[in-house]
Amino acid sequence: MARDRERSWRDAVFARRGTLLALPAAALAVFGKPSSSSIALGVPIALAGEALRCWAVGYSGVTTRSDRVEAPKLTTAGPYAFVRNPLYVGNFLTALGFAIAFTGNDEPAKRNALVIAGLGTMLAVYAAIVPLEEAYLRETFGPEFDAYVASVPRVIPRLAAAAPGVGSYDGAVIAKAETRTFVTFAVMLGALALKALGSKSGAD
């Protein structure tokens, strides 16, 4: 019974992960005050995170957009040969990049609050759903997943790929799976540009 309740609330977080992570991003867009230097530092980090996410999606496929945990196969190639959760590592880098970019001109207390709220929310969401995903993968793939866990870390990437990896890259799947991510990324860049232009106009 207790296990079912735990799984139920983790399932709920998983299904609503996009909405939960959008809230701190919206707070950045509304309350952040970027500077030219914070944009120059943060945007490349955000782009690197998005590139890592796209690399991972090319191997994992459209199931990354599902509202429930599913995996037709255990993918261990590409970025999955370095870290078990490359999508989430990429998302974290993107969130970190935008947090830096949007808060360059905020007072320290406000900047810290926005950054901690954004990254803290992301960590809390992933702390809830990663065990759910791992339980599903262990139930589905058994010893194969246990061997993968033994050789590839959860969030801190290996320096060298674990071999041999299973899976192949399909760039065509990115357009199908990542439309919403690209739109969100573009909206954040647009908000950043508007904030920067507004700040410059105010200074003039």
N, C-alpha and C positions, 0 to 999 in steps of 0.2 A: 504493500500500500504506500509506504513512504517513498519507495523507489519510483512508483508510478507518479506520485505527486511531484517529485523532483524532476522527472522527465517531462511532465506536463508544463511546468513553468519554463523549463529550458526550451521546449518546443515553441512556446509562446514568444520567448525572446528571439529565437531563431527566425520565426515568421515575420517579426516586426523589426528586425535588425536594421533595415534600411531607414525606416522612420526614426528609430532611436538615434542613429548616427547622423541623421540630417539635422536634428535639433541644434547640436553645438556648432555645426557648420553654418546654420542660419544665424546663430548668435554672433559668430565671427563677422559675417557679412553685414550685419546690422550695427554692431557696436565697435568693430575694429577700426583702427586708424593706421593705415599702412604708411611706411616711409619708402623712399626710393631704395635705401640700403636693405630694408627688410624684404622688399619685393625681390631684389636681386639675389638675396640669400635663399628665400623661401621657395620661390617658384621652381628653380631647378630641382630641389628636393621633392616637391610635389610631382613634378614630371617624372623623376626617377621612380617614385612609388607607383605612378600610373603605368610606366613601362614594365615594371615587375609584375603588376597585376595582369597586364595584357599577355605577357609571356606565360604566366600561369594559366590563364583562361584558355590559351591556345592548346594546352595539354589537358585541362580538366573538362572543358566543354561547357554546354549551356546549363548543366545542372547547378552551376554556381548561382543561378537566378531563381532556383526553386524555393518555395516557401516551406519545404520540409527537407530533412536530410536524406540525400540519396547519392549513390555512386555506382554506376554500372560496372566500373572496374577500379582497381587500386592503381592509381597513377603514381609512379615513382621516378619518372624521367624528367628532363628539363629542370626547372627550378625546384621541383619536388625531390630531386636528388640531393639538394643542398639543405632544404628545410621543409618540414611537413606542412607548414601553413604559409606558403608564399603569398597567397592572396591577402591574408591578413597583415603580413609584414609590409606588403606594398601599400595597403590601405593606411597603415599606421604612418608610413613615410609620407604619403600624400597629406594626411591630416596634420602631421608635424610641419610640413612645408607651408601649408596654408596658415597654420597657427602663427608661424614666424612671420609670414608675409603680411598678414592682416594687422599685426599688433605693434609695428615698429614705432609708432608715435603715441601709443597708449601709455598712460602712467603705469609704473611698475606693478602696482597692486591690481589694476584692471587687466593688464597684460597677463599677469600670473593667473588671475581668475579665469580668463578666457581660455588660456592654454591648458590649465589643469582641468577645467570643465570638459573641454573637447577631448583631450587625450585620456582623461579619466573615464569618461563615458565609453570611449572605444575599448579601453582595457576591461571595463566591467562587462560590456556586451560579449567580448571574446572569451572572458573568463567563464561566462555562462554557457556559451555555445560550443566551445572547443571540446569539453568533456562529452557533450552530447554527440558530436560528430565522431569522436574517437570510440565511444561505446558502440555506435552503429557500425563503424568500420571493423571493429574487433568481432562483433557478432557476425558480420557478413563475410569477412575474409580470414578470420581466425589466425592461425600461425603465420600466414603471409603478412598480415598487418603487424603482428608481434615482432617479426624479423625486421620489418621496416622501421618500427619504433626504436629497436635496438641499434640501428645504424644511422638514423637521421634525426637530428634534434627537432624539437617542437617549434621554436621561434628564433633561436640564434643559429644562423646558417653555418654549415660546415665550410671549411676553406676549400675542400676538394669534393667533387661529386661522389656520392655513393654509387657503386656500379655492381651489376648492370641495372639500368633503369628500365621500367616498363611504361610504354606509352609513346605517342608520337605527336608532333606539333601540327595543328591545323589552323592556319591563320584565318580561314574563312569563318570560323566559328566566332571570332571576336566581334564582327559586325552584328551577329545575331544576339550575342550575350551581353555586349557592353554598351549598347546604345544609351541606356539610362545613365551609366557611369560617365560616358562622354558628355552627355547633356549637363549633368551635375558639375563636371569639371569645367565646362565652358561657362556655366552660370557663375561659378566661383571666380573664374578669371575675369569675367565681365564686371562682377561686383568689385573686384580688386581694382580694375582699371578705373571704374567710376569713382571709387573712393579716393584713389590717387589723384585723379583730375580735380575732384572737388577740393581736396586738400591743397593742391597747387593753386587753384583759383582763389581760395580763401587767403592764402599767403600773399598773393598778388594784390 
